[in-house]
């Protein structure tokens, strides 16, 4: 019997797959569909202190090998997702879920953390430090000083299970510096990576950009992102404390893609573009494809190959 079960800290999940925040998780109805799916768990849309409409349309476009988006953090606000999470855990006490939150500046993270700390939420909180698609706002995690300030402020008051969502890094020195910083905090997990920002695609029929916000610049997802996602998961697994789990995100379209992220050290795998394009059935398809690969190799559980990537001698 092949098992796709996994865990992060003391939290156990029946399946290694889940949605990426931002995809199929805006409303309670979408979240309920995720909960009823074969996914191991779900994460809410990144909630900000107040609801946001996001960037103007068109802000998402499917591409030949993935997608480009500049969503701008549209969401219904922290209170909406916190209310959903509290109701969910009453109905499903054995199914832990993730709640994602994002601030528009450092002070917002204290507000978000305090509200969740004061609530009865018992799941895992993801502090999103990596949204690349808000005009005029940089990706926080590229600024080590600001990241340190935010994490200091969060963990001065936040005592619940938490992790951070990170943008992609591209230099080995960046991995060294960020991992050294993250290792100082009581993190349960990191989520790596968010989309590759900023890319640009052109419509050949009109010679215009394919999305409207930011002059057409947006985050790139799908197969384009896979090599970068693998590198980030691998690099952080080699540098983080063993007890900090990694959620691998980026480039998943097949069961082999899921397998590769786990091989590089991911404890869970999130679906972004493939979930947006294929919908809920993607969870069953990818689970079946992953199980088939594991069966071919004689593996019965994720621990048989997780983090076991070989290098050429």
N, C-alpha and C positions, 0 to 999 in steps of 0.2 A: 504494500500500500504506500503510495507516494503522498507525502505531506508537504503542503506549502505554508504551514504554520510558521509564525515568527514571533518575536517579542522585542520590546524596547523597555528596558528597565524591568519593572514588575508588571507591565502591561502585555497581555497575550492577544494575538490576532490569528484568526483561522486561515488567513490568506495573506501573502506578501504584498498584494496589490491594493492601491487606493487611488483616489483622484488627486490631482494637483490642485491646490487652492487657486481659484479663478476659473475652473472648468466645472460646469454642471453643479454649482454649489451656491448660487446667488440666493435662491429662495428656499423656504421650508419644503416645498413640493419637490424640488430637485434633490435636496438633501435626503428626503425620505426615499427617493428612487435609488440613491446610492446605498442607503441602509438596507434596502431590500434586495440588492444585487449580490453577486458572489464576491464583491470586494471585501477585503479583510477589515476595513474601517473606512472612515471618511474624514475630510477636513472641510471646514467652512470657508467661505470667501474671506479674504483678509478684511476684517472689520476695522474701520477707522473710528475715532471718537464720535463723529457724526456721519450720517449717510452722505454718499457722494454719487452724482450722476455719471462721473467718468468723462472721458474725452469724447468729442463729437464723432459721429459715424461718417464714413465707414472706418472702423478701427480694428478690424480683423479680416485677414484674407488667407485662405488656404493656398499653398504653393505646391509645386511639383514634388518637393521632398519635405514638406513640413508646413510652416505657417509663419506669418508675421502679424504682430499685434501691437497696438498702443492703446490699451484699455483705459489707463488712467485711474485705476483702483475704484471702479464703480462698485458700490456695496450699500447695504441697508443699515450700516452702522453697528457698532459693537453691541448695543443693547438687544438688537434683533437676534444676533447670532448667539449671544449669551442666553437669552430666553429659550432659544431653540435647544441649545446644548443641555440646559437644566431640565427641560421637559423630556428630552431624549434619554437622559441617564436615569430618570425615574421609570420610564417605560422599558428601558433596556439596561439594567444595572450591570450586566456581564459584558457589555459591548463598549469599551472605551473609545472615545472619539477625540479628534484634534480640533482645536479652535485656533484659527489664524488671525493675527491682528497686525496692523501696520500704522505707524505714526507718520504725520507729515513733517515732523521735526522732533528733536530729542525729548522735549517736554511731554509730548503726546504719549511716549512709551511709559512714563511714570503713571499717567492717568489711566492708561489701558491696564497696566499691571495691577494697580491698586484696586480697580473695579473687579477684576477677576479674582484677585487674592481675597477680597471681602465677600465674594460670592460662594455658593455651594458647589461650584464646578469641580469635578474630580478627575477630569481627563487631562490631556496634554495640551499645552499652549505653545503655539509657534509664533515667535516674534519675527515678523518679516522685515529684514534689513536690506531688501534687494529689489524693490520694485523699480524697474528702469524706465517706466513709461509715464511719469508725471512731469509735465512741462515745468522747467525751472527748478526741479528737485533732483539732486544727484543721488546715486545709489549709496546709501549710508555706509554699507560694509566696505566700500573702497577707501573710506577715511578711517584709519585705525584709531586715531585720537577720539573721533566722535563715537565710533563703535564702543570703545572702552568706556567712555562717559555714559553711554546708554546702558551698557551691561552692568556697570557699577550701580547705577541708579535703580535698575530693575531688580537686581539680586540683593539690594539692600532691604527690600521689602517683600519680594516675591519668593515664597517658599514652596510653591507647587511645581509639579513636573513641567519642564519647559525646554524649548530648543529654539534655534534660530534658522531662518531661511536665508541662504547666501546667494549672491550673484556668482557667475563663473569667474575664476581666476586663471591667469595665463602664464604666470612666471613662477618658478620654483621658490624664489624668495618670498613671493606673496603667500604661498602655502605655508612656508616656515613661519612667517610673521603672524598670519591669522590663526594658525593652529596654536602657536605659543600663547596668544591672547585668549583663545577660547578655552584652553586647558586650565585656565585660572578660575573658571566659573563652574557651578554645579549643573551643567547642562545634561539633559537626558539624550539629546539628539541634535544633529544638524541636518538641514535639508539642502542638498546640493545637486543640481543647480537650478536657478531661475533661468529665464530665457536669455539668449545672447543679445545684448543690447549694445549699440544700436545698428540694426541693419536697414537696408532699403531695397525695395523691389519696384520694377517699372512695368507698367502695362504696355505691351508692344503695340496694341491697337490704337492707343490714345497718346502714347509718350508721356503719361502722367504716372505719378506714384500710385500704388494700389491702396494705400490708406491715407486718411486725411490729416490726423494729428501730427504735430511736430514736423511739418513739411515732408511727411512720408516715412520718417524714421520710426523704427519699432523693434520690439524684441523678436528674435528668431527662434522658432521651436521646431520639433520634429527631427527627421533624420540628419538635418544639418548640424544639430547640436550633439549628436551621440559621441563623437570622439572627445569633445570638450567635457561632456558629462562623465564619461569613463575616467578621464584623466583627473578630474576634480575628486571623484569618489575615491579613486586609488590613492591620490596624494594625501587626502585628509585621513584615510584609514591608516596610512603609514605614520601619521604625525599626531593624531589625537589620542587621548587616553582611551584604553580599551573599552571602558564603560560608557563612552559617548557613542551612541548608535548613529548610523548614517542612513538617511532616506535618500535614495538615488532617484533623480528626476532628470529627464531629457533624452530625447532620441528614441523612445520606445515605440515600435510599430509591430514587432514580432516577439514570440517567446524567446528567441535567441537574444534579443535586445535586453529583455528582463534578466535572462541568465547572465549576460555579460556584466550588467551592473552589480549583480550579486557576487559574481566572480571577483569583481574589483573591491568588494567589501560592503556593499549595501545590505542593510538589514530589512528595509522595505523599499518598494519601488512605486513611484507615482506616475499616473498617466495624465498627459496634458493634451497635446494636439490630437493624438489618436482617439482620445475620449471625446473631444470636441467634434471630430469628423465621423466617428463610428458609433458613438453613443454607448449606452450601458452594455450592449453585447460584447464590447471589447474585453471586459473582464473575464468572461467565460472563455472566449477564444484564446486570449493570451495565457490563461491558466492551463488550458489544455495543451497548448504548444510547449509551455515550460515543462509540464509533467512528461510530455513525450520525450523531450531532450534529456531530462533526468533519468527516465527509464532506459533510454539507449545507453547512457553512461553508467547505469547501475546504481544511481543515487536514489535514496528514499526520503531524504530530508535536506533542507537548505544548508545545514551545517556541513554536509558532505563536501560542498564545494565553495561555500562562502569565503571570500577573501583568499582563495587558493590560486590566483593568477600566477602563471609561471612566466619567467623572463628568459630570454635566450642567453645562455652562458657564453 
